[in-house]
Every structure is written in structure tokens, then in C-alpha cells.
Amino acid sequence: MYELSGVIAGYGLLCACTAENIPVAVLRDGLGLVAAEDVLPDRDPAPGTPSARREPGAPPAVVSPVFEAALALWSRRGPVAYVEAEFFGGTGFQAAAVWRDGVRAWGPVHDEQFTDPRTDWPINRALASLGARQDDRSGASPVYLDLFHRAGLGWERSSEEWRAVGRADRESGYAAALDHREEGFRAEAEHARRRQADELPDVLDGRTIMEILGVAPGPVVGAASRHLKELAREGGALPRDEAVAALRSWAHTGRT
């Protein structure tokens, strides 16, 4: 299950607008995240009427007046977004709203059908308005990731997890916390790639490798198979014709 209810803005803005004991989690592109319940820590509930409690087809969530007043005040320092999401078993919803220059500039928008392009999904639109960039500076994934994932919102799975990492992030500072998070993200992506490659069947079996290279059974065959596995780990599964070409190139360049 994935659930999120929080406020996203510039990391420095969130630190300036909250008490020192409030967790502020690091996201990419200079952004940070504060759990909604920590915006008004002395009030309950913080957001007002979360869309998670609404019936399907009901209007978008409307935050309470006092919660909106707080975000409007924060937005005088820079754009601020309230984001909300819940997913379980492939179904769920997103909702978002953005404040700028002391007023609500967009939203709230709620979506549980997701028929529009991913760029138009509520949280992606909110992140774009905050300056999140589409490029993947981590270099950790060869596949398309929308702003939701590129900003780092997939790093944790619940508001409590975000609060836990936010405590450590705020103590470390933005740069150090982001470096630590990126290192972990790259390690996880590499582990996933290697696991995927190891689970894939060999594109070329030993007999085929021997026929292509004109060699007898022996260590060369094992080295060739390991080379193809490594290529799959780095770039994904190889079609047969690409595997054959890569194998011949490997043999031609000295079988390193």
C-alpha cells in the first residue's frame, strides 16, 4: 500500500516555515516534504477533509481554512503544494493543490481514473509548478519515470516513513541527505537490474556460444556467458541478434 498526505515546497522554505523539531524530508531539485499533520502540529486534523475519506465521484478535497491560511502564508516565500495519494492493489487516487504569492493558484484537483497523460496527473502537475525537472539526474534507471518518481516520491511508502527520514534529513542538511538518498537509490536500482538479469533465461546457451565462436567446451564458454549476463545487467535483456553481435565483438577484442 502507498499513502501520502504532505506539503511539498523548496527545502529551505519548509525549514524556514516550520519549527526545528519538525521533520523535513529531502526530495530532488531542491524540494522537500513535510507531512500534513506537521503543518499545524497543535491542531487536529491538519489538512481538513482528506480526499481519502470521500466517496467515489465526490468533489476534490478542500483543506480547512486554517490549513489553507498556513500554506498561503508560506507561499509568499515561494510556491507550495499540498499533495495526497493512496494506492492499493493497482487502484487509488491522487489529489493536489498549489499556492503561490499568498493565494491558491491551482486546484484542488482529484483523479482516480488516470485517463489523462501522466504529465497531467495531479501530483505531476503540482511538481511541475514547483520547478521539478524531467531529466533523470540519478542515472539509475534506463526507463521513463514521471515527475512523481523523478522527484523522489517513490522513495518512501507512507507519511510515517517520510517523517522518519525527515528527522535525519533535517539534521544532515539538504546536500548530505540527498547524496545519501541518491546512493541508496542507485544501489537499489543496480540490485534490481542484476536480479532481473539473473532471472532471465540465457539468450544464447552454451552450445550456441560454441558454434558462434568455434570453440570446444571449456572456460571460454563460461566467460562468454558471464559477459552476456553482465551486458543484460547493465542495459536490460538482449534480443538474440544483439547478443550474437555482442558475443562476436567480445571475442574479436580479446575476450576481456
LUMLO-624662 format. One line per 5 residues: number of its first residue (from 1); for each residue x, y, z of C-alpha. Coordinates in steps of 0.02 Angstrom, whole numbers, plus 50000, padded with zeros to 5 digits. Layout:
BEGIN
NUM) X/Y/Z ~ ...
This chain:
BEGIN
1) 50000/50000/50000 ~ 50057/50177/49963 ~ 49988/50328/50054 ~ 50044/50509/50058 ~ 49975/50668/50133
6) 50101/50808/50136 ~ 50161/50980/50086 ~ 50299/51000/49956 ~ 50399/51159/49928 ~ 50579/51215/49922
11) 50678/51127/50058 ~ 50742/51291/50129 ~ 50567/51365/50129 ~ 50498/51219/50230 ~ 50640/51230/50355
16) 50611/51417/50375 ~ 50423/51398/50399 ~ 50424/51255/50525 ~ 50497/51229/50698 ~ 50668/51146/50710
21) 50592/50985/50777 ~ 50477/50962/50626 ~ 50540/50829/50504 ~ 50578/50894/50330 ~ 50618/50756/50205
26) 50731/50787/50056 ~ 50670/50770/49876 ~ 50763/50808/49715 ~ 50776/50979/49631 ~ 50794/51073/49795
31) 50623/51017/49857 ~ 50570/50949/50025 ~ 50417/50868/50101 ~ 50328/50894/50267 ~ 50190/50776/50324
36) 50022/50866/50325 ~ 49998/50830/50509 ~ 50156/50929/50548 ~ 50099/51089/50462 ~ 49988/51132/50611
41) 50058/51016/50745 ~ 49945/51088/50881 ~ 49784/51059/50783 ~ 49689/50903/50731 ~ 49658/50862/50593
46) 49787/50962/50496 ~ 49729/50951/50315 ~ 49543/50969/50348 ~ 49445/50846/50240 ~ 49565/50723/50157
51) 49503/50657/49991 ~ 49541/50481/50052 ~ 49384/50493/50158 ~ 49269/50545/50016 ~ 49151/50436/49919
56) 49199/50396/49738 ~ 49147/50537/49622 ~ 49137/50667/49760 ~ 49215/50840/49732 ~ 49402/50863/49761
61) 49467/50880/49937 ~ 49456/51053/50013 ~ 49579/51088/50152 ~ 49520/51175/50308 ~ 49527/51366/50312
66) 49664/51369/50444 ~ 49769/51243/50348 ~ 49747/51342/50187 ~ 49793/51502/50277 ~ 49956/51423/50334
71) 50003/51367/50158 ~ 49953/51535/50085 ~ 50068/51620/50209 ~ 50211/51501/50167 ~ 50184/51530/49981
76) 50237/51712/50000 ~ 50414/51641/50008 ~ 50389/51527/49857 ~ 50265/51404/49779 ~ 50192/51272/49894
81) 50091/51115/49851 ~ 49978/51004/49954 ~ 49982/50826/49885 ~ 49882/50673/49931 ~ 49884/50496/49862
86) 49831/50322/49909 ~ 49855/50162/49808 ~ 49822/49980/49847 ~ 49821/49835/49726 ~ 49837/49947/49573
91) 49691/50063/49615 ~ 49684/50226/49709 ~ 49684/50415/49688 ~ 49790/50572/49683 ~ 49744/50748/49735
96) 49844/50909/49734 ~ 49832/51098/49751 ~ 49961/51237/49733 ~ 49980/51405/49821 ~ 50083/51548/49754
101) 50110/51729/49812 ~ 49990/51709/49957 ~ 49841/51635/49863 ~ 49787/51467/49797 ~ 49843/51467/49615
106) 49781/51295/49559 ~ 49671/51154/49620 ~ 49624/51059/49717 ~ 49616/50928/49579 ~ 49572/50746/49614
111) 49596/50597/49496 ~ 49555/50414/49520 ~ 49531/50365/49337 ~ 49702/50418/49268 ~ 49644/50426/49088
116) 49744/50585/49052 ~ 49929/50582/49005 ~ 50043/50554/49155 ~ 50105/50733/49143 ~ 49928/50791/49184
121) 49905/50684/49339 ~ 49877/50798/49490 ~ 50041/50771/49582 ~ 50144/50780/49423 ~ 50063/50947/49379
126) 50094/51012/49554 ~ 50277/50960/49548 ~ 50300/51042/49379 ~ 50233/51205/49451 ~ 50363/51192/49590
131) 50505/51176/49464 ~ 50536/50988/49468 ~ 50635/50938/49313 ~ 50601/50796/49194 ~ 50782/50741/49174
136) 50843/50593/49275 ~ 51000/50659/49358 ~ 51024/50500/49457 ~ 51066/50399/49301 ~ 50997/50250/49394
141) 50853/50200/49282 ~ 50851/50168/49095 ~ 50661/50179/49088 ~ 50541/50326/49084 ~ 50497/50399/49254
146) 50367/50534/49280 ~ 50396/50683/49394 ~ 50317/50590/49540 ~ 50457/50462/49536 ~ 50595/50576/49474
151) 50565/50697/49618 ~ 50585/50550/49737 ~ 50407/50522/49797 ~ 50429/50335/49771 ~ 50572/50327/49897
156) 50454/50302/50044 ~ 50282/50221/50056 ~ 50191/50314/50195 ~ 50184/50479/50286 ~ 50261/50397/50439
161) 50409/50339/50336 ~ 50431/50515/50267 ~ 50427/50585/50443 ~ 50559/50459/50498 ~ 50682/50502/50358
166) 50638/50687/50376 ~ 50709/50690/50551 ~ 50877/50626/50489 ~ 50872/50733/50332 ~ 50845/50894/50427
171) 50989/50854/50544 ~ 51106/50812/50398 ~ 51060/50960/50288 ~ 50997/50956/50109 ~ 51158/50915/50012
176) 51218/50775/50126 ~ 51044/50699/50142 ~ 51017/50700/49954 ~ 51186/50619/49922 ~ 51143/50482/50047
181) 50971/50456/49970 ~ 51040/50450/49792 ~ 51173/50325/49841 ~ 51041/50210/49914 ~ 50928/50235/49763
186) 51068/50189/49642 ~ 51113/50035/49744 ~ 50932/49977/49745 ~ 50915/50005/49557 ~ 51076/49910/49522
191) 51019/49767/49633 ~ 50853/49760/49542 ~ 50939/49758/49372 ~ 51055/49618/49425 ~ 50913/49516/49498
196) 50811/49540/49339 ~ 50958/49488/49230 ~ 50993/49335/49336 ~ 50811/49281/49324 ~ 50806/49295/49135
201) 50843/49138/49033 ~ 51006/49140/48936 ~ 50983/49216/48764 ~ 51121/49102/48699 ~ 51150/48932/48775
206) 51320/48850/48788 ~ 51304/48750/48628 ~ 51257/48906/48528 ~ 51403/49002/48601 ~ 51522/48863/48550
211) 51452/48862/48373 ~ 51466/49052/48354 ~ 51643/49060/48423 ~ 51703/48895/48350 ~ 51769/48834/48518
216) 51760/48673/48616 ~ 51684/48658/48790 ~ 51791/48749/48917 ~ 51816/48909/49016 ~ 51791/49020/48863
221) 51609/48967/48853 ~ 51580/49012/49034 ~ 51669/49180/49013 ~ 51562/49218/48859 ~ 51402/49177/48954
226) 51455/49287/49100 ~ 51493/49430/48979 ~ 51318/49420/48905 ~ 51244/49417/49080 ~ 51340/49574/49126
231) 51276/49663/48971 ~ 51098/49615/49021 ~ 51127/49684/49196 ~ 51187/49849/49126 ~ 51061/49876/48988
236) 50920/49750/49003 ~ 50880/49589/48911 ~ 50967/49568/48743 ~ 50874/49513/48585 ~ 50959/49364/48503
241) 51035/49462/48358 ~ 51110/49590/48478 ~ 51177/49451/48589 ~ 51262/49368/48439 ~ 51340/49533/48384
246) 51398/49571/48562 ~ 51473/49398/48579 ~ 51571/49414/48417 ~ 51631/49587/48466 ~ 51687/49520/48635
251) 51784/49378/48552 ~ 51862/49496/48424 ~ 51925/49618/48557 ~ 52014/49487/48658 ~ 51879/49411/48768
256) 51900/49528/48915
